[in-house]
Amino acid sequence: MALPGGSLQGAAFTTVRGNVFIPELWTGEIKKFRDTSFIMAGTCKKLPFVGKKGDLIHIPGISRLSVNDKIPETPVQLQARTETEFTMIIDKYKEVSVMIEDILTLQSGYDLMSPYTTEIGYALARDLDNFVLAQRGVINSLVNGVQSQSIYNSSSGLVGGTPLSLSKAALLAAKQILDEADVPMRRMIAVSPGQYNDLLTITEFTSEDFVSKGAVSTGKVGNLFGMSVYVSSNITQNSATGYVNGTGAPAQPTPGFTGSPYLATQLPAEVGTLVSLDALYTTATIYQEDWCILAIQKNPNVESSRENLFQSNVMVSTQVYGAKVYRPDHAILINTAP
């Protein structure tokens, strides 16, 4: 062939032909999945259960007593109740483990133990948060039971109607239900990114008092009507891009929704049958921490072992926990369009 200029014949060494002489460059950066802000496990009621023996937790209840008139020259009226108890089973035993062969350690330009230790801890934290979030399905089941507390967000913010965007009317209606139930004032609102954008379209929500600087690390984006507002992508419901339980796994509905790998396993006495959340909605939750109890019997810690037969190092971490809805009337669901 004739090279440009017409005076030379043949071919030249290009980057394609001389590729074997070009070294590859590796940066010190490792691309990982973005860490999601975990909010539910950190904002529910936790029992100090680490290291204790047994698998069934008992919490006795005290009935509310009535007040009677004291009638002159008449004995007081003694009251007696048959007390009940709240029970919860520690039923979740989870593990994350990896094996790194020696040849990879020898030839890799990275210290792989450190990033995989971090990823193991992240995976278990995600699992814990998703299981607590799945307890929303118990609150949803009360819509068809005795103690309906959910709000299907419509333009009026009342139960029933077609779900629209998250609105001020729906938030105030939910707040009123909690107020009338004497729910303590330390309350939270958990929303999806899309629902958070709905809040940002309302003037009252974008005032200086609403803005928070802790969103990056905690998921908290501000305060509204005296309630802390948290945003998490775990709440997003999308049948195509929902929760994925590990790389390569198919997309799953988010926790608490029909078809999700995370559904509630224990129901309070007043709940007959679990009704999973509807895939047509994205569900925000207004709640006080007593709505759900989380008991962690074993915190995750990474253990490593040398496997001579495999010429590898193994890292394993486990956690043991249980979660159950404790006070169903301390949480309100607001379903919006996805």
C-alpha positions in Angstrom: 0.0 0.0 0.0 1.1 3.6 -0.5 1.4 5.7 2.5 0.3 9.3 2.4 2.6 11.4 0.4 3.0 8.7 -2.3 6.8 8.1 -1.8 6.7 5.2 0.8 5.3 1.8 0.3 4.2 -0.8 3.0 2.6 -0.3 6.4 3.3 1.4 9.7 3.2 0.2 13.3 0.1 1.7 14.8 -1.4 1.4 18.3 -3.3 -1.6 17.1 -0.4 -3.5 15.6 2.0 -2.5 18.5 -0.5 -3.0 21.3 1.7 -5.5 23.0 4.2 -2.7 23.8 1.7 -0.4 25.5 1.4 -1.0 29.2 -2.1 -0.9 30.8 -2.6 1.6 33.6 -4.6 0.8 36.7 -5.7 3.5 39.1 -6.1 3.2 42.8 -9.8 3.7 42.5 -12.2 0.7 42.8 -15.7 1.1 41.4 -18.3 -0.1 43.9 -22.1 0.2 44.0 -23.3 3.4 45.6 -24.0 3.1 49.3 -27.7 3.8 50.0 -28.7 5.7 53.0 -30.2 3.2 55.5 -32.9 4.8 57.6 -35.4 2.3 58.8 -33.2 0.2 61.1 -31.8 3.3 62.7 -35.2 4.9 63.4 -37.2 2.1 64.9 -37.3 0.8 68.5 -34.3 -1.4 69.4 -34.0 -3.9 72.2 -30.7 -4.5 73.9 -30.4 -8.2 73.0 -26.9 -8.7 71.8 -25.3 -11.8 73.3 -28.3 -13.0 75.2 -29.5 -16.6 75.1 -32.9 -17.7 73.7 -34.9 -17.1 70.6 -38.3 -15.8 71.9 -38.6 -12.3 73.4 -41.5 -11.6 75.9 -42.7 -8.0 76.6 -45.5 -8.0 79.2 -48.3 -5.4 78.7 -50.2 -3.3 81.3 -53.9 -2.6 80.6 -55.2 1.0 80.9 -57.1 1.4 84.2 -60.3 3.4 84.5 -61.2 6.1 87.1 -64.2 5.6 89.3 -66.2 7.9 91.6 -65.4 7.5 95.3 -68.8 7.0 97.0 -68.9 8.0 100.6 -69.0 5.2 103.1 -68.4 2.7 100.3 -65.3 0.7 99.6 -63.2 1.6 96.6 -63.7 -0.5 93.4 -60.7 -2.7 92.8 -59.7 -3.3 89.2 -58.2 -6.4 87.7 -57.2 -7.2 84.2 -56.0 -10.3 82.4 -52.8 -9.0 81.1 -51.3 -9.9 77.7 -47.8 -9.9 76.4 -46.0 -9.1 73.2 -43.7 -11.8 71.8 -41.1 -11.8 69.0 -39.0 -14.5 67.6 -35.3 -14.0 66.6 -35.7 -15.8 63.3 -33.2 -14.2 60.9 -29.7 -15.7 60.5 -27.8 -14.1 57.6 -24.3 -14.5 56.1 -22.1 -13.0 53.5 -18.8 -14.7 52.6 -16.1 -14.6 49.9 -12.9 -16.6 49.1 -9.9 -14.9 47.6 -7.3 -17.3 46.0 -3.6 -16.8 46.6 -2.8 -16.3 42.9 -5.2 -13.3 42.8 -3.6 -11.8 45.9 -0.1 -12.3 44.4 -0.9 -10.8 41.0 -3.4 -8.1 42.0 -2.3 -4.6 42.4 -4.9 -4.0 45.1 -5.3 -5.0 48.7 -8.5 -6.8 48.2 -9.2 -7.7 51.9 -10.1 -4.1 52.8 -12.7 -3.3 50.1 -14.4 -6.6 50.4 -14.6 -6.3 54.2 -16.4 -3.0 53.7 -18.7 -4.5 51.1 -19.6 -7.4 53.4 -20.6 -5.0 56.1 -22.6 -2.9 53.7 -24.5 -6.0 52.4 -25.5 -7.0 55.9 -26.6 -3.5 56.7 -28.7 -3.3 53.6 -30.3 -6.7 54.5 -31.2 -5.4 58.0 -32.7 -2.2 56.7 -34.7 -3.9 54.0 -36.2 -6.3 56.5 -37.4 -3.5 58.8 -38.7 -1.6 55.8 -40.7 -4.8 54.8 -42.7 -4.5 58.0 -44.8 -1.8 56.2 -46.7 -4.8 54.7 -48.1 -5.4 58.2 -49.5 -1.9 58.4 -50.9 -2.3 54.9 -52.8 -5.5 56.0 -54.7 -3.4 58.5 -56.5 -1.7 55.6 -58.5 -4.9 55.2 -58.6 -5.7 58.9 -60.0 -4.2 62.1 -57.6 -1.2 62.5 -57.3 0.6 59.2 -54.5 3.2 59.4 -53.3 3.5 55.8 -54.0 6.5 53.6 -54.3 6.0 49.9 -53.2 9.5 48.8 -55.8 11.3 46.7 -56.4 14.9 46.0 -58.2 15.1 49.3 -55.6 13.1 51.2 -58.2 10.7 52.5 -58.5 6.9 52.4 -59.6 5.8 49.0 -59.3 7.5 45.6 -56.6 7.4 42.9 -53.0 7.8 44.2 -51.4 11.1 43.0 -48.3 12.9 44.0 -47.4 13.3 47.7 -49.4 16.2 48.9 -49.7 18.5 51.9 -53.3 17.3 52.5 -52.2 13.7 52.8 -49.4 14.5 55.2 -51.7 16.5 57.4 -54.4 13.8 57.3 -51.8 11.2 58.4 -50.5 13.5 61.1 -54.0 14.0 62.5 -54.5 10.3 62.8 -51.3 10.0 64.9 -52.3 13.0 67.0 -55.7 11.5 67.8 -54.1 8.2 68.7 -51.8 10.0 71.3 -48.7 8.9 69.4 -45.6 10.6 70.9 -44.3 13.6 69.0 -40.9 12.2 68.0 -41.9 11.2 64.5 -40.3 10.5 61.2 -41.3 10.6 57.5 -39.6 8.2 55.1 -40.0 9.0 51.4 -38.6 7.9 48.1 -36.6 10.3 45.9 -39.6 10.9 43.8 -41.8 11.7 46.8 -39.1 14.0 48.1 -39.3 15.9 44.8 -43.0 16.3 45.4 -42.2 17.9 48.8 -39.8 20.3 47.1 -42.7 21.7 45.0 -44.5 22.9 48.1 -43.3 26.3 49.4 -43.6 25.4 53.1 -41.2 22.5 52.6 -38.4 24.5 51.0 -38.0 27.1 53.7 -34.7 27.4 55.5 -36.2 25.5 58.5 -36.8 22.4 56.3 -33.3 22.1 54.8 -30.8 19.7 56.5 -27.1 19.2 56.0 -27.1 15.6 57.0 -28.7 14.1 53.9 -25.5 12.6 52.4 -24.6 10.4 55.4 -27.9 9.8 57.2 -30.6 10.2 54.5 -32.2 13.0 56.6 -33.2 16.0 54.4 -35.0 18.2 56.9 -38.0 18.6 59.2 -41.6 19.1 58.5 -44.5 19.7 60.9 -42.1 18.7 63.7 -41.2 15.4 62.0 -37.8 14.5 60.7 -37.8 13.7 56.9 -35.7 10.9 55.5 -35.2 9.9 51.9 -34.1 6.5 50.6 -34.0 4.8 47.2 -34.9 1.6 49.0 -38.5 3.0 49.1 -38.7 3.4 45.3 -41.2 1.0 43.7 -40.5 0.1 40.1 -41.2 -3.3 38.6 -38.3 -2.9 36.1 -35.6 -1.4 38.4 -36.6 -2.4 41.9 -34.5 -3.9 44.6 -31.7 -6.3 43.4 -30.5 -8.8 46.0 -26.9 -9.0 44.8 -25.1 -8.4 41.4 -26.6 -10.3 38.6 -29.9 -11.1 40.4 -33.1 -10.2 38.7 -34.9 -6.9 39.7 -37.2 -7.5 42.7 -40.0 -5.4 44.1 -38.9 -3.2 47.0 -39.3 -4.6 50.6 -42.9 -5.2 51.6 -44.3 -5.4 48.1 -45.7 -8.5 46.5 -42.9 -10.6 45.1 -40.2 -9.0 47.2 -37.6 -11.3 48.9 -38.3 -9.2 52.0 -41.7 -9.7 53.6 -42.7 -9.6 57.2 -42.6 -13.0 58.9 -44.4 -12.1 62.2 -47.7 -10.5 62.7 -49.3 -8.7 65.7 -52.4 -10.3 67.2 -54.7 -7.9 65.6 -53.5 -8.7 62.1 -55.1 -11.8 60.5 -53.4 -12.2 57.1 -50.5 -10.3 55.6 -51.4 -8.2 52.6 -48.3 -7.1 50.7 -48.1 -3.6 49.4 -49.4 -2.9 45.9 -46.9 -2.6 43.1 -48.9 0.2 41.5 -47.8 2.5 44.4 -44.8 4.0 46.0 -45.4 4.1 49.7 -44.2 6.7 52.1 -44.4 6.1 55.9 -45.1 8.5 58.7 -44.1 6.8 62.0 -42.9 7.0 65.5 -40.1 4.6 66.5 -42.3 2.3 68.5 -44.1 1.1 65.4 -41.6 -1.7 65.0 -39.1 -3.5 67.3 -35.7 -4.6 66.1 -33.7 -7.1 68.2 -30.1 -7.8 67.2 -28.7 -10.9 68.9 -25.4 -10.9 67.0 -23.9 -7.9 65.3 -21.9 -8.6 62.1 -18.1 -9.0 62.4 -15.9 -10.3 59.7 -13.9 -13.4 60.5 -11.1 -14.7 58.2 -9.6 -18.1 57.9 -6.7 -19.7 56.0 -7.9 -22.6 53.7 -4.7 -24.5 52.9 -6.4 -27.1 50.7 -7.8 -24.3 48.5 -4.7 -22.0 48.9 -7.1 -19.2 49.7 -8.3 -16.8 52.3 -12.0 -16.9 53.3 -13.9 -14.0 54.9 -17.3 -14.7 56.5 -19.6 -12.5 58.4 -23.0 -13.3 60.0 -25.7 -11.5 61.9 -28.7 -12.7 63.8 -31.8 -10.6 64.4 -35.6 -10.3 64.4 -38.1 -7.5 63.8 -41.8 -7.2 64.3 -44.4 -4.5 64.2 -44.9 -3.4 67.9 -47.5 -0.7 67.8 -49.4 -0.8 64.4 -51.2 2.5 65.2 -47.8 4.3 65.3 -47.3 4.2 61.6 -49.3 5.6 58.6 -48.8 4.6 55.0 -49.3 7.1 52.2 -49.4 5.5 48.8 -48.6 7.7 45.8 -48.3 7.1 42.1 -44.9 5.4 41.2 
